[in-house]
């Protein structure tokens, strides 16, 4: 019953913006650190951003700092990833994931994975 469902992906022009959503079903998102990961064609999955369950502490990959913002709406049981100034190299399937703590918000320590949403940055 525990599921994470991503939405908001699509096609956008370079320099444009998208907001991804990660909705939890079967558990309370507030109790978990939530991360966003992405996997580009032919590449390994990489971490993008994480937000802690309590204080709202955030982390970002160097490649997205200043452009992406992670946030949480506990009332809606949803975490968002606002992506601005998008670049072609941001093209990937984006996954949200739940971890027990932000220290475990890394590939290999994730408790639950979503199925992903495709983001394509192209002219």
N, C-alpha and C positions, 0 to 999 in steps of 0.2 A: 504493500500500500504506500510505501514511502517513495515519493517521486519528486523530481525537479523538472520543470518544463520551461525551456527557453523560448522566447519569442522576440520579434522586432528586427530580425535580420532582413536583408534585402540588398538591392543594388543601389549604390550611391556614387556620385561623382567625386573625384579627388577634391579634398578641401571641404567636403560636406560633413554632415553629422547623422548619427543614428543613436537611438537609445534602445538597448537590449533590456529585456525583463527576464527574471528568473523567479518563477512562482513555485512554492512548495505545496505539496499535497501529502497528507498523512503524518506530518510532523510540523513542529513549530520552528520556523526559520530563525526566530529570535535566539534560540538556544545554540546556534551553530555559527562558526565562522564560515563565510561564503566567499568562494573564489571564482574568478573567471579565467578560463584557459582558452587557448586557441590552437588550431592545427591547420597550417597552410598545406596546400597540395605538395606532396613529396617531402614534407618536413615533419619533424617530431613535434609532439604537443608541448606547448610552453605556457608558463604562467603569465597572466596579464595583470591581475589585481586581486586583492583580498580585503575583506572587511571583518573585523572581530565581532564576536557575539555581544560583548558588553559595552566597552567604551567607544566602539566605532572606529578604532584605530584602523588605518588603511595602509596598504602597501601597493606599489606599482612597479612594473617592469620599467627599466630605463627607457625602453623604446616607446613607451606610451605616456610617460610623465609629462604633465602639463597639457595633455590632450584628452585623456580619459579620466572620468570621475566615477567612482563606485559609491553607491548609497543604498540605504535600506529603509523600507517602510514596513515596520513590524505589524501595523494594523492591517495591511494588505498581504502580509506574509510573503513579501516580494523584495527582491534585491534588483537594483538597476545598474547598468553600465552605460553612462553617457559618453559617447565617442565623438569627439570633435576633430576638425582638421585632419580628416582621414586621408590616408595614403594608400597607394596600390599595395604596398607590402603589408597592410593590415588585412588584406583579403585572407579569409580563413573560415573554418567552422568554429564557432565560439561555443564553449561549454561552460555551464555553471556547475559548481560542485560544493558540497557541504563537508566541513571538517569539524572535529570536536573543539579545536582551538586554532587560533591564527598561526600558531607555530606548526600546525599540521596541515596548513593550507599549501600543500605542495603535492605534485604528482607522486603517488606511492603511499600517501598518508590520507587520502580522501576517503570519506565514508560513503558518500552518495554522489553519483554523476547524473547530469542531465544528458539528453540525447543530442543536443547541439542545435544551433541555428546558423545558417550560412550568411556570411557578410561578404559582399563583393564590391570592391572599389575599382571602378573602371570608367573611362570616358566613353 
